[in-house]
Amino acid sequence: MPAPKDPIKLAEWKRKQRLSKLGKKRPDLGDMQRGDRNPTKRPEVREKLSRIAKECQSGEKNGNFKGDAAGYAAIHYYVSRRKPKPDQCEICKESGKRLSLACVGEYTRDISQYKWLCWKCHRKIDHENPKRPEKTFTKKNDK
């Protein structure tokens, strides 16, 4: 039956059409229910897509990858995610202190060049490290 041209009858016709289809499964969708038409909403599909994206965009495959040319904070973040944090300082072996990541060699992405140290040991290492990059701090007024 074609849709009527009168606006009042058209609104009633649309309401009846909607009610007639309410709750019925569409045979062309198979096992998918009414809310599952988008396959990317299903947990198993989302997990698979996430895993594929991580494999295709991690490390050197990422367009923004800089390698050893990355900045100070980026390298520290990279190492802190990959080097497990111990319960004690790696030099003085004291436990119960706050630990931070310190570079004991060159500033690269090599995890073996970093140690988790307490603040006391960290200050000693930082001031003795000849490879430590010089940090320049400028005030807003200085130009």
Secondary structure, 3 states (H helix, E strand, C coil): CCCCCCHHHHHHHHHHHHHHHCCCCCHHHCCCCCCCCCHHHCHHHHHHHHHHHHHHHCHHHCCCCCHHHCCHHHHHHHHHHHCCCCCECCCCCCECCCEEEEECCCCCCCHHHEEEEEHHHHHHHHHHCCCCCCCCCCCCCCC
